[in-house]
């Protein structure tokens, strides 16, 4: 299962890598890919993950969590 997380504040490849690192720490996340130009990250999940966990990871990376779709 995949989910897309809308994020504000990423502006470069370093931002993308930092966001991916935090998202991949979440239990249930198999992989993550961030795109600063699109302002989003796509996560592949092995189980359902609470939206609050995505929000916390994005904020820990230093960016603004908008929503998960």
CHARMM-style PDB file with segment names, atoms N, HN, CA, C and O in Angstrom:
ATOM      1  N   UNK     1       0.847  -1.167   0.000  1.00  0.00      PROA
ATOM      2  CA  UNK     1       0.000   0.000   0.000  1.00  0.00      PROA
ATOM      3  C   UNK     1       0.895   1.234   0.000  1.00  0.00      PROA
ATOM      4  O   UNK     1       1.938   1.251   0.655  1.00  0.00      PROA
ATOM      5  N   UNK     2       0.487   2.262  -0.734  1.00  0.00      PROA
ATOM      6  HN  UNK     2      -0.360   2.248  -1.266  1.00  0.00      PROA
ATOM      7  CA  UNK     2       1.250   3.503  -0.808  1.00  0.00      PROA
ATOM      8  C   UNK     2       0.381   4.675  -0.374  1.00  0.00      PROA
ATOM      9  O   UNK     2      -0.831   4.698  -0.588  1.00  0.00      PROA
ATOM     10  N   UNK     3       1.045   5.647   0.245  1.00  0.00      PROA
ATOM     11  HN  UNK     3       2.029   5.628   0.420  1.00  0.00      PROA
ATOM     12  CA  UNK     3       0.368   6.885   0.622  1.00  0.00      PROA
ATOM     13  C   UNK     3       1.263   8.043   0.223  1.00  0.00      PROA
ATOM     14  O   UNK     3       2.488   7.920   0.211  1.00  0.00      PROA
ATOM     15  N   UNK     4       0.639   9.173  -0.104  1.00  0.00      PROA
ATOM     16  HN  UNK     4      -0.356   9.273  -0.093  1.00  0.00      PROA
ATOM     17  CA  UNK     4       1.359  10.384  -0.462  1.00  0.00      PROA
ATOM     18  C   UNK     4       1.181  11.403   0.652  1.00  0.00      PROA
ATOM     19  O   UNK     4       0.066  11.677   1.095  1.00  0.00      PROA
ATOM     20  N   UNK     5       2.292  11.954   1.089  1.00  0.00      PROA
ATOM     21  HN  UNK     5       3.198  11.731   0.729  1.00  0.00      PROA
ATOM     22  CA  UNK     5       2.282  12.949   2.165  1.00  0.00      PROA
ATOM     23  C   UNK     5       2.636  14.296   1.544  1.00  0.00      PROA
ATOM     24  O   UNK     5       3.665  14.435   0.884  1.00  0.00      PROA
ATOM     25  N   UNK     6       1.779  15.277   1.761  1.00  0.00      PROA
ATOM     26  HN  UNK     6       0.943  15.165   2.298  1.00  0.00      PROA
ATOM     27  CA  UNK     6       2.016  16.625   1.246  1.00  0.00      PROA
ATOM     28  C   UNK     6       2.814  17.395   2.303  1.00  0.00      PROA
ATOM     29  O   UNK     6       2.443  17.449   3.475  1.00  0.00      PROA
ATOM     30  N   UNK     7       3.933  17.993   1.842  1.00  0.00      PROA
ATOM     31  HN  UNK     7       4.235  17.949   0.890  1.00  0.00      PROA
ATOM     32  CA  UNK     7       4.886  18.632   2.753  1.00  0.00      PROA
ATOM     33  C   UNK     7       5.269  20.004   2.209  1.00  0.00      PROA
ATOM     34  O   UNK     7       5.469  20.165   1.005  1.00  0.00      PROA
ATOM     35  N   UNK     8       5.372  20.992   3.094  1.00  0.00      PROA
ATOM     36  HN  UNK     8       5.209  20.861   4.072  1.00  0.00      PROA
ATOM     37  CA  UNK     8       5.870  22.310   2.691  1.00  0.00      PROA
ATOM     38  C   UNK     8       7.234  22.547   3.323  1.00  0.00      PROA
ATOM     39  O   UNK     8       7.486  22.126   4.452  1.00  0.00      PROA
ATOM     40  N   UNK     9       8.097  23.215   2.598  1.00  0.00      PROA
ATOM     41  HN  UNK     9       7.892  23.557   1.681  1.00  0.00      PROA
ATOM     42  CA  UNK     9       9.374  23.631   3.147  1.00  0.00      PROA
ATOM     43  C   UNK     9      10.595  22.924   2.583  1.00  0.00      PROA
ATOM     44  O   UNK     9      11.716  23.393   2.777  1.00  0.00      PROA
ATOM     45  N   UNK    10      10.406  21.806   1.890  1.00  0.00      PROA
ATOM     46  HN  UNK    10       9.495  21.424   1.733  1.00  0.00      PROA
ATOM     47  CA  UNK    10      11.563  21.132   1.274  1.00  0.00      PROA
ATOM     48  C   UNK    10      11.972  21.921   0.031  1.00  0.00      PROA
ATOM     49  O   UNK    10      11.126  22.339  -0.760  1.00  0.00      PROA
ATOM     50  N   UNK    11      13.290  22.118  -0.130  1.00  0.00      PROA
ATOM     51  HN  UNK    11      13.977  21.778   0.512  1.00  0.00      PROA
ATOM     52  CA  UNK    11      13.721  22.910  -1.283  1.00  0.00      PROA
ATOM     53  C   UNK    11      14.884  22.300  -2.068  1.00  0.00      PROA
ATOM     54  O   UNK    11      15.286  22.838  -3.100  1.00  0.00      PROA
ATOM     55  N   UNK    12      15.427  21.178  -1.582  1.00  0.00      PROA
ATOM     56  HN  UNK    12      15.101  20.741  -0.743  1.00  0.00      PROA
ATOM     57  CA  UNK    12      16.598  20.633  -2.261  1.00  0.00      PROA
ATOM     58  C   UNK    12      16.719  19.124  -2.004  1.00  0.00      PROA
ATOM     59  O   UNK    12      15.906  18.528  -1.297  1.00  0.00      PROA
ATOM     60  N   UNK    13      17.750  18.532  -2.598  1.00  0.00      PROA
ATOM     61  HN  UNK    13      18.409  19.016  -3.173  1.00  0.00      PROA
ATOM     62  CA  UNK    13      17.985  17.101  -2.439  1.00  0.00      PROA
ATOM     63  C   UNK    13      18.296  16.746  -0.983  1.00  0.00      PROA
ATOM     64  O   UNK    13      17.892  15.689  -0.498  1.00  0.00      PROA
ATOM     65  N   UNK    14      19.007  17.622  -0.299  1.00  0.00      PROA
ATOM     66  HN  UNK    14      19.335  18.481  -0.693  1.00  0.00      PROA
ATOM     67  CA  UNK    14      19.305  17.381   1.119  1.00  0.00      PROA
ATOM     68  C   UNK    14      18.005  17.304   1.925  1.00  0.00      PROA
ATOM     69  O   UNK    14      17.851  16.442   2.790  1.00  0.00      PROA
ATOM     70  N   UNK    15      17.081  18.208   1.634  1.00  0.00      PROA
ATOM     71  HN  UNK    15      17.206  18.909   0.931  1.00  0.00      PROA
ATOM     72  CA  UNK    15      15.769  18.201   2.309  1.00  0.00      PROA
ATOM     73  C   UNK    15      15.071  16.861   2.071  1.00  0.00      PROA
ATOM     74  O   UNK    15      14.523  16.260   2.996  1.00  0.00      PROA
ATOM     75  N   UNK    16      15.099  16.408   0.831  1.00  0.00      PROA
ATOM     76  HN  UNK    16      15.544  16.896   0.080  1.00  0.00      PROA
ATOM     77  CA  UNK    16      14.466  15.135   0.474  1.00  0.00      PROA
ATOM     78  C   UNK    16      15.071  13.988   1.268  1.00  0.00      PROA
ATOM     79  O   UNK    16      14.342  13.161   1.815  1.00  0.00      PROA
ATOM     80  N   UNK    17      16.406  13.928   1.336  1.00  0.00      PROA
ATOM     81  HN  UNK    17      16.998  14.600   0.891  1.00  0.00      PROA
ATOM     82  CA  UNK    17      17.077  12.834   2.035  1.00  0.00      PROA
ATOM     83  C   UNK    17      16.761  12.859   3.534  1.00  0.00      PROA
ATOM     84  O   UNK    17      16.555  11.812   4.147  1.00  0.00      PROA
ATOM     85  N   UNK    18      16.725  14.049   4.112  1.00  0.00      PROA
ATOM     86  HN  UNK    18      16.892  14.899   3.614  1.00  0.00      PROA
ATOM     87  CA  UNK    18      16.430  14.176   5.541  1.00  0.00      PROA
ATOM     88  C   UNK    18      14.992  13.702   5.836  1.00  0.00      PROA
ATOM     89  O   UNK    18      14.748  13.019   6.831  1.00  0.00      PROA
ATOM     90  N   UNK    19      14.068  14.069   4.972  1.00  0.00      PROA
ATOM     91  HN  UNK    19      14.266  14.623   4.164  1.00  0.00      PROA
ATOM     92  CA  UNK    19      12.668  13.662   5.133  1.00  0.00      PROA
ATOM     93  C   UNK    19      12.532  12.151   4.991  1.00  0.00      PROA
ATOM     94  O   UNK    19      11.852  11.514   5.796  1.00  0.00      PROA
ATOM     95  N   UNK    20      13.165  11.578   3.986  1.00  0.00      PROA
ATOM     96  HN  UNK    20      13.717  12.095   3.333  1.00  0.00      PROA
ATOM     97  CA  UNK    20      13.121  10.125   3.769  1.00  0.00      PROA
ATOM     98  C   UNK    20      13.673   9.390   4.996  1.00  0.00      PROA
ATOM     99  O   UNK    20      13.095   8.400   5.446  1.00  0.00      PROA
ATOM    100  N   UNK    21      14.783   9.878   5.526  1.00  0.00      PROA
ATOM    101  HN  UNK    21      15.252  10.683   5.161  1.00  0.00      PROA
ATOM    102  CA  UNK    21      15.403   9.249   6.698  1.00  0.00      PROA
ATOM    103  C   UNK    21      14.422   9.185   7.868  1.00  0.00      PROA
ATOM    104  O   UNK    21      14.308   8.152   8.526  1.00  0.00      PROA
ATOM    105  N   UNK    22      13.719  10.277   8.126  1.00  0.00      PROA
ATOM    106  HN  UNK    22      13.812  11.117   7.591  1.00  0.00      PROA
ATOM    107  CA  UNK    22      12.761  10.305   9.241  1.00  0.00      PROA
ATOM    108  C   UNK    22      11.551   9.415   8.967  1.00  0.00      PROA
ATOM    109  O   UNK    22      11.091   8.712   9.866  1.00  0.00      PROA
ATOM    110  N   UNK    23      11.031   9.435   7.744  1.00  0.00      PROA
ATOM    111  HN  UNK    23      11.404  10.007   7.013  1.00  0.00      PROA
ATOM    112  CA  UNK    23       9.866   8.619   7.415  1.00  0.00      PROA
ATOM    113  C   UNK    23      10.189   7.131   7.497  1.00  0.00      PROA
ATOM    114  O   UNK    23       9.352   6.334   7.921  1.00  0.00      PROA
ATOM    115  N   UNK    24      11.398   6.757   7.092  1.00  0.00      PROA
ATOM    116  HN  UNK    24      12.078   7.405   6.747  1.00  0.00      PROA
ATOM    117  CA  UNK    24      11.763   5.340   7.104  1.00  0.00      PROA
ATOM    118  C   UNK    24      12.013   4.796   8.513  1.00  0.00      PROA
ATOM    119  O   UNK    24      12.161   3.587   8.689  1.00  0.00      PROA
ATOM    120  N   UNK    25      12.061   5.668   9.508  1.00  0.00      PROA
ATOM    121  HN  UNK    25      11.940   6.650   9.365  1.00  0.00      PROA
ATOM    122  CA  UNK    25      12.175   5.235  10.910  1.00  0.00      PROA
ATOM    123  C   UNK    25      10.843   4.709  11.444  1.00  0.00      PROA
ATOM    124  O   UNK    25      10.813   4.003  12.452  1.00  0.00      PROA
ATOM    125  N   UNK    26       9.743   5.051  10.773  1.00  0.00      PROA
ATOM    126  HN  UNK    26       9.767   5.624   9.954  1.00  0.00      PROA
ATOM    127  CA  UNK    26       8.409   4.668  11.242  1.00  0.00      PROA
ATOM    128  C   UNK    26       8.192   3.172  11.042  1.00  0.00      PROA
ATOM    129  O   UNK    26       8.444   2.631   9.965  1.00  0.00      PROA
ATOM    130  N   UNK    27       7.720   2.512  12.103  1.00  0.00      PROA
ATOM    131  HN  UNK    27       7.515   2.951  12.978  1.00  0.00      PROA
ATOM    132  CA  UNK    27       7.387   1.089  12.016  1.00  0.00      PROA
ATOM    133  C   UNK    27       6.256   0.909  11.009  1.00  0.00      PROA
ATOM    134  O   UNK    27       5.204   1.537  11.132  1.00  0.00      PROA
ATOM    135  N   UNK    28       6.468   0.062  10.026  1.00  0.00      PROA
ATOM    136  HN  UNK    28       7.323  -0.449   9.925  1.00  0.00      PROA
ATOM    137  CA  UNK    28       5.460  -0.180   8.999  1.00  0.00      PROA
ATOM    138  C   UNK    28       5.807   0.426   7.660  1.00  0.00      PROA
ATOM    139  O   UNK    28       5.216   0.068   6.641  1.00  0.00      PROA
ATOM    140  N   UNK    29       6.776   1.357   7.651  1.00  0.00      PROA
ATOM    141  HN  UNK    29       7.255   1.647   8.479  1.00  0.00      PROA
ATOM    142  CA  UNK    29       7.203   1.972   6.393  1.00  0.00      PROA
ATOM    143  C   UNK    29       8.302   1.104   5.778  1.00  0.00      PROA
ATOM    144  O   UNK    29       9.346   0.877   6.390  1.00  0.00      PROA
ATOM    145  N   UNK    30       8.053   0.626   4.563  1.00  0.00      PROA
ATOM    146  HN  UNK    30       7.205   0.811   4.065  1.00  0.00      PROA
ATOM    147  CA  UNK    30       9.030  -0.186   3.840  1.00  0.00      PROA
ATOM    148  C   UNK    30      10.052   0.727   3.173  1.00  0.00      PROA
ATOM    149  O   UNK    30      11.258   0.496   3.271  1.00  0.00      PROA
ATOM    150  N   UNK    31       9.567   1.762   2.496  1.00  0.00      PROA
ATOM    151  HN  UNK    31       8.588   1.949   2.416  1.00  0.00      PROA
ATOM    152  CA  UNK    31      10.448   2.704   1.818  1.00  0.00      PROA
ATOM    153  C   UNK    31       9.740   4.045   1.665  1.00  0.00      PROA
ATOM    154  O   UNK    31       8.517   4.138   1.771  1.00  0.00      PROA
ATOM    155  N   UNK    32      10.534   5.073   1.414  1.00  0.00      PROA
ATOM    156  HN  UNK    32      11.527   4.997   1.327  1.00  0.00      PROA
ATOM    157  CA  UNK    32       9.990   6.411   1.206  1.00  0.00      PROA
ATOM    158  C   UNK    32      10.792   7.104   0.121  1.00  0.00      PROA
ATOM    159  O   UNK    32      11.987   6.854  -0.037  1.00  0.00      PROA
ATOM    160  N   UNK    33      10.127   7.977  -0.626  1.00  0.00      PROA
ATOM    161  HN  UNK    33       9.156   8.180  -0.498  1.00  0.00      PROA
ATOM    162  CA  UNK    33      10.779   8.798  -1.641  1.00  0.00      PROA
ATOM    163  C   UNK    33      10.170  10.193  -1.558  1.00  0.00      PROA
ATOM    164  O   UNK    33       8.949  10.351  -1.591  1.00  0.00      PROA
ATOM    165  N   UNK    34      11.030  11.200  -1.449  1.00  0.00      PROA
ATOM    166  HN  UNK    34      12.021  11.072  -1.422  1.00  0.00      PROA
ATOM    167  CA  UNK    34      10.551  12.580  -1.346  1.00  0.00      PROA
ATOM    168  C   UNK    34      10.892  13.352  -2.612  1.00  0.00      PROA
ATOM    169  O   UNK    34      11.897  13.080  -3.269  1.00  0.00      PROA
ATOM    170  N   UNK    35      10.042  14.316  -2.944  1.00  0.00      PROA
ATOM    171  HN  UNK    35       9.226  14.537  -2.410  1.00  0.00      PROA
ATOM    172  CA  UNK    35      10.241  15.159  -4.123  1.00  0.00      PROA
ATOM    173  C   UNK    35       9.994  16.611  -3.707  1.00  0.00      PROA
ATOM    174  O   UNK    35       8.851  17.030  -3.525  1.00  0.00      PROA
ATOM    175  N   UNK    36      11.081  17.370  -3.560  1.00  0.00      PROA
ATOM    176  HN  UNK    36      12.010  17.029  -3.708  1.00  0.00      PROA
ATOM    177  CA  UNK    36      10.963  18.760  -3.119  1.00  0.00      PROA
ATOM    178  C   UNK    36      10.193  19.609  -4.129  1.00  0.00      PROA
ATOM    179  O   UNK    36       9.423  20.487  -3.739  1.00  0.00      PROA
ATOM    180  N   UNK    37      10.394  19.356  -5.423  1.00  0.00      PROA
ATOM    181  HN  UNK    37      11.020  18.643  -5.740  1.00  0.00      PROA
ATOM    182  CA  UNK    37       9.701  20.134  -6.451  1.00  0.00      PROA
ATOM    183  C   UNK    37       8.190  19.954  -6.379  1.00  0.00      PROA
ATOM    184  O   UNK    37       7.436  20.901  -6.603  1.00  0.00      PROA
ATOM    185  N   UNK    38       7.749  18.742  -6.066  1.00  0.00      PROA
ATOM    186  HN  UNK    38       8.361  17.972  -5.883  1.00  0.00      PROA
ATOM    187  CA  UNK    38       6.317  18.452  -5.969  1.00  0.00      PROA
ATOM    188  C   UNK    38       5.772  18.725  -4.566  1.00  0.00      PROA
ATOM    189  O   UNK    38       4.558  18.803  -4.377  1.00  0.00      PROA
ATOM    190  N   UNK    39       6.658  18.868  -3.587  1.00  0.00      PROA
ATOM    191  HN  UNK    39       7.645  18.805  -3.741  1.00  0.00      PROA
ATOM    192  CA  UNK    39       6.229  19.107  -2.207  1.00  0.00      PROA
ATOM    193  C   UNK    39       5.533  17.904  -1.609  1.00  0.00      PROA
ATOM    194  O   UNK    39       4.520  18.037  -0.922  1.00  0.00      PROA
ATOM    195  N   UNK    40       6.084  16.724  -1.875  1.00  0.00      PROA
ATOM    196  HN  UNK    40       6.907  16.616  -2.432  1.00  0.00      PROA
ATOM    197  CA  UNK    40       5.441  15.520  -1.368  1.00  0.00      PROA
ATOM    198  C   UNK    40       6.447  14.404  -1.144  1.00  0.00      PROA
ATOM    199  O   UNK    40       7.579  14.441  -1.628  1.00  0.00      PROA
ATOM    200  N   UNK    41       5.994  13.416  -0.397  1.00  0.00      PROA
ATOM    201  HN  UNK    41       5.074  13.386  -0.004  1.00  0.00      PROA
ATOM    202  CA  UNK    41       6.754  12.182  -0.209  1.00  0.00      PROA
ATOM    203  C   UNK    41       5.783  11.031  -0.400  1.00  0.00      PROA
ATOM    204  O   UNK    41       4.627  11.107   0.017  1.00  0.00      PROA
ATOM    205  N   UNK    42       6.255   9.969  -1.029  1.00  0.00      PROA
ATOM    206  HN  UNK    42       7.194   9.908  -1.368  1.00  0.00      PROA
ATOM    207  CA  UNK    42       5.446   8.772  -1.217  1.00  0.00      PROA
ATOM    208  C   UNK    42       6.064   7.679  -0.355  1.00  0.00      PROA
ATOM    209  O   UNK    42       7.259   7.401  -0.444  1.00  0.00      PROA
ATOM    210  N   UNK    43       5.226   7.063   0.484  1.00  0.00      PROA
ATOM    211  HN  UNK    43       4.254   7.289   0.556  1.00  0.00      PROA
ATOM    212  CA  UNK    43       5.708   5.988   1.350  1.00  0.00      PROA
ATOM    213  C   UNK    43       5.030   4.686   0.968  1.00  0.00      PROA
ATOM    214  O   UNK    43       3.834   4.650   0.677  1.00  0.00      PROA
ATOM    215  N   UNK    44       5.815   3.616   0.976  1.00  0.00      PROA
ATOM    216  HN  UNK    44       6.786   3.645   1.212  1.00  0.00      PROA
ATOM    217  CA  UNK    44       5.274   2.280   0.761  1.00  0.00      PROA
ATOM    218  C   UNK    44       5.168   1.633   2.128  1.00  0.00      PROA
ATOM    219  O   UNK    44       6.127   1.618   2.900  1.00  0.00      PROA
ATOM    220  N   UNK    45       3.978   1.094   2.420  1.00  0.00      PROA
ATOM    221  HN  UNK    45       3.199   1.106   1.793  1.00  0.00      PROA
ATOM    222  CA  UNK    45       3.694   0.573   3.754  1.00  0.00      PROA
ATOM    223  C   UNK    45       3.439  -0.921   3.743  1.00  0.00      PROA
ATOM    224  O   UNK    45       2.880  -1.466   2.791  1.00  0.00      PROA
ATOM    225  N   UNK    46       3.868  -1.589   4.839  1.00  0.00      PROA
ATOM    226  HN  UNK    46       4.323  -1.147   5.612  1.00  0.00      PROA
ATOM    227  CA  UNK    46       3.552  -3.007   5.010  1.00  0.00      PROA
ATOM    228  C   UNK    46       2.345  -3.184   5.915  1.00  0.00      PROA
ATOM    229  O   UNK    46       1.772  -4.270   5.995  1.00  0.00      PROA
ATOM    230  N   UNK    47       1.955  -2.089   6.609  1.00  0.00      PROA
ATOM    231  HN  UNK    47       2.420  -1.206   6.544  1.00  0.00      PROA
ATOM    232  CA  UNK    47       0.768  -2.103   7.461  1.00  0.00      PROA
ATOM    233  C   UNK    47       0.275  -0.672   7.603  1.00  0.00      PROA
ATOM    234  O   UNK    47       0.978   0.268   7.232  1.00  0.00      PROA
ATOM    235  N   UNK    48      -0.907  -0.506   8.129  1.00  0.00      PROA
ATOM    236  HN  UNK    48      -1.478  -1.270   8.430  1.00  0.00      PROA
ATOM    237  CA  UNK    48      -1.486   0.822   8.307  1.00  0.00      PROA
ATOM    238  C   UNK    48      -0.657   1.620   9.314  1.00  0.00      PROA
ATOM    239  O   UNK    48      -0.238   1.087  10.341  1.00  0.00      PROA
ATOM    240  N   UNK    49      -0.427   2.887   9.016  1.00  0.00      PROA
ATOM    241  HN  UNK    49      -0.767   3.320   8.181  1.00  0.00      PROA
ATOM    242  CA  UNK    49       0.325   3.779   9.895  1.00  0.00      PROA
ATOM    243  C   UNK    49      -0.549   4.995  10.172  1.00  0.00      PROA
ATOM    244  O   UNK    49      -1.167   5.548   9.262  1.00  0.00      PROA
ATOM    245  N   UNK    50      -0.596   5.405  11.434  1.00  0.00      PROA
ATOM    246  HN  UNK    50      -0.094   4.956  12.174  1.00  0.00      PROA
ATOM    247  CA  UNK    50      -1.416   6.559  11.831  1.00  0.00      PROA
ATOM    248  C   UNK    50      -0.865   7.846  11.213  1.00  0.00      PROA
ATOM    249  O   UNK    50       0.346   8.037  11.113  1.00  0.00      PROA
ATOM    250  N   UNK    51      -1.775   8.711  10.808  1.00  0.00      PROA
ATOM    251  HN  UNK    51      -2.759   8.555  10.889  1.00  0.00      PROA
ATOM    252  CA  UNK    51      -1.394   9.988  10.205  1.00  0.00      PROA
ATOM    253  C   UNK    51      -0.502  10.794  11.154  1.00  0.00      PROA
ATOM    254  O   UNK    51       0.395  11.510  10.707  1.00  0.00      PROA
ATOM    255  N   UNK    52      -0.745  10.679  12.447  1.00  0.00      PROA
ATOM    256  HN  UNK    52      -1.473  10.098  12.810  1.00  0.00      PROA
ATOM    257  CA  UNK    52       0.048  11.408  13.447  1.00  0.00      PROA
ATOM    258  C   UNK    52       1.524  11.016  13.383  1.00  0.00      PROA
ATOM    259  O   UNK    52       2.393  11.841  13.664  1.00  0.00      PROA
ATOM    260  N   UNK    53       1.813   9.770  13.018  1.00  0.00      PROA
ATOM    261  HN  UNK    53       1.107   9.100  12.790  1.00  0.00      PROA
ATOM    262  CA  UNK    53       3.208   9.336  12.912  1.00  0.00      PROA
ATOM    263  C   UNK    53       3.900   9.996  11.720  1.00  0.00      PROA
ATOM    264  O   UNK    53       5.068  10.373  11.809  1.00  0.00      PROA
ATOM    265  N   UNK    54       3.181  10.136  10.608  1.00  0.00      PROA
ATOM    266  HN  UNK    54       2.232   9.829  10.535  1.00  0.00      PROA
ATOM    267  CA  UNK    54       3.741  10.840   9.452  1.00  0.00      PROA
ATOM    268  C   UNK    54       4.008  12.302   9.808  1.00  0.00      PROA
ATOM    269  O   UNK    54       5.062  12.853   9.489  1.00  0.00      PROA
ATOM    270  N   UNK    55       3.031  12.916  10.475  1.00  0.00      PROA
ATOM    271  HN  UNK    55       2.175  12.468  10.734  1.00  0.00      PROA
ATOM    272  CA  UNK    55       3.161  14.321  10.880  1.00  0.00      PROA
ATOM    273  C   UNK    55       4.384  14.512  11.767  1.00  0.00      PROA
ATOM    274  O   UNK    55       5.169  15.436  11.552  1.00  0.00      PROA
ATOM    275  N   UNK    56       4.550  13.650  12.757  1.00  0.00      PROA
ATOM    276  HN  UNK    56       3.912  12.899  12.931  1.00  0.00      PROA
ATOM    277  CA  UNK    56       5.685  13.760  13.679  1.00  0.00      PROA
ATOM    278  C   UNK    56       7.018  13.606  12.943  1.00  0.00      PROA
ATOM    279  O   UNK    56       7.970  14.331  13.232  1.00  0.00      PROA
ATOM    280  N   UNK    57       7.090  12.673  11.999  1.00  0.00      PROA
ATOM    281  HN  UNK    57       6.317  12.084  11.764  1.00  0.00      PROA
ATOM    282  CA  UNK    57       8.332  12.440  11.248  1.00  0.00      PROA
ATOM    283  C   UNK    57       8.677  13.650  10.376  1.00  0.00      PROA
ATOM    284  O   UNK    57       9.832  14.073  10.324  1.00  0.00      PROA
ATOM    285  N   UNK    58       7.685  14.195   9.700  1.00  0.00      PROA
ATOM    286  HN  UNK    58       6.747  13.851   9.742  1.00  0.00      PROA
ATOM    287  CA  UNK    58       7.914  15.359   8.835  1.00  0.00      PROA
ATOM    288  C   UNK    58       8.371  16.551   9.673  1.00  0.00      PROA
ATOM    289  O   UNK    58       9.296  17.267   9.291  1.00  0.00      PROA
ATOM    290  N   UNK    59       7.720  16.758  10.817  1.00  0.00      PROA
ATOM    291  HN  UNK    59       6.969  16.176  11.128  1.00  0.00      PROA
ATOM    292  CA  UNK    59       8.099  17.872  11.675  1.00  0.00      PROA
ATOM    293  C   UNK    59       9.479  17.652  12.291  1.00  0.00      PROA
ATOM    294  O   UNK    59      10.226  18.612  12.478  1.00  0.00      PROA
ATOM    295  N   UNK    60       9.825  16.419  12.606  1.00  0.00      PROA
ATOM    296  HN  UNK    60       9.218  15.639  12.454  1.00  0.00      PROA
ATOM    297  CA  UNK    60      11.158  16.100  13.130  1.00  0.00      PROA
ATOM    298  C   UNK    60      12.226  16.422  12.079  1.00  0.00      PROA
ATOM    299  O   UNK    60      13.335  16.837  12.415  1.00  0.00      PROA
ATOM    300  N   UNK    61      11.881  16.228  10.820  1.00  0.00      PROA
ATOM    301  HN  UNK    61      10.980  15.891  10.547  1.00  0.00      PROA
ATOM    302  CA  UNK    61      12.807  16.544   9.727  1.00  0.00      PROA
ATOM    303  C   UNK    61      12.932  18.053   9.516  1.00  0.00      PROA
ATOM    304  O   UNK    61      13.846  18.513   8.832  1.00  0.00      PROA
ATOM    305  N   UNK    62      12.006  18.828  10.108  1.00  0.00      PROA
ATOM    306  HN  UNK    62      11.263  18.454  10.664  1.00  0.00      PROA
ATOM    307  CA  UNK    62      12.080  20.274  10.030  1.00  0.00      PROA
ATOM    308  C   UNK    62      11.165  20.921   9.009  1.00  0.00      PROA
ATOM    309  O   UNK    62      11.364  22.076   8.634  1.00  0.00      PROA
ATOM    310  N   UNK    63      10.149  20.170   8.553  1.00  0.00      PROA
ATOM    311  HN  UNK    63       9.988  19.231   8.858  1.00  0.00      PROA
ATOM    312  CA  UNK    63       9.262  20.690   7.517  1.00  0.00      PROA
ATOM    313  C   UNK    63       7.819  20.699   8.003  1.00  0.00      PROA
ATOM    314  O   UNK    63       7.515  20.163   9.069  1.00  0.00      PROA
ATOM    315  N   UNK    64       6.939  21.304   7.228  1.00  0.00      PROA
ATOM    316  HN  UNK    64       7.187  21.739   6.363  1.00  0.00      PROA
ATOM    317  CA  UNK    64       5.532  21.421   7.622  1.00  0.00      PROA
ATOM    318  C   UNK    64       4.703  20.332   6.973  1.00  0.00      PROA
ATOM    319  O   UNK    64       4.641  20.219   5.749  1.00  0.00      PROA
ATOM    320  N   UNK    65       4.066  19.532   7.817  1.00  0.00      PROA
ATOM    321  HN  UNK    65       4.116  19.624   8.812  1.00  0.00      PROA
ATOM    322  CA  UNK    65       3.164  18.476   7.353  1.00  0.00      PROA
ATOM    323  C   UNK    65       1.843  19.130   6.975  1.00  0.00      PROA
ATOM    324  O   UNK    65       1.291  19.911   7.749  1.00  0.00      PROA
ATOM    325  N   UNK    66       1.336  18.815   5.788  1.00  0.00      PROA
ATOM    326  HN  UNK    66       1.784  18.180   5.158  1.00  0.00      PROA
ATOM    327  CA  UNK    66       0.048  19.362   5.347  1.00  0.00      PROA
ATOM    328  C   UNK    66      -1.047  18.313   5.458  1.00  0.00      PROA
ATOM    329  O   UNK    66      -2.035  18.528   6.161  1.00  0.00      PROA
ATOM    330  N   UNK    67      -0.889  17.174   4.774  1.00  0.00      PROA
ATOM    331  HN  UNK    67      -0.086  17.000   4.203  1.00  0.00      PROA
ATOM    332  CA  UNK    67      -1.886  16.105   4.843  1.00  0.00      PROA
ATOM    333  C   UNK    67      -1.353  14.834   4.208  1.00  0.00      PROA
ATOM    334  O   UNK    67      -0.331  14.846   3.522  1.00  0.00      PROA
ATOM    335  N   UNK    68      -2.060  13.739   4.447  1.00  0.00      PROA
ATOM    336  HN  UNK    68      -2.890  13.730   5.005  1.00  0.00      PROA
ATOM    337  CA  UNK    68      -1.755  12.475   3.808  1.00  0.00      PROA
ATOM    338  C   UNK    68      -2.922  12.132   2.905  1.00  0.00      PROA
ATOM    339  O   UNK    68      -4.083  12.264   3.294  1.00  0.00      PROA
ATOM    340  N   UNK    69      -2.606  11.688   1.692  1.00  0.00      PROA
ATOM    341  HN  UNK    69      -1.664  11.581   1.376  1.00  0.00      PROA
ATOM    342  CA  UNK    69      -3.683  11.266   0.792  1.00  0.00      PROA
ATOM    343  C   UNK    69      -3.375   9.922   0.194  1.00  0.00      PROA
ATOM    344  OT1 UNK    69      -4.167   9.399  -0.591  1.00  0.00      PROA
TER     345      UNK     69
END
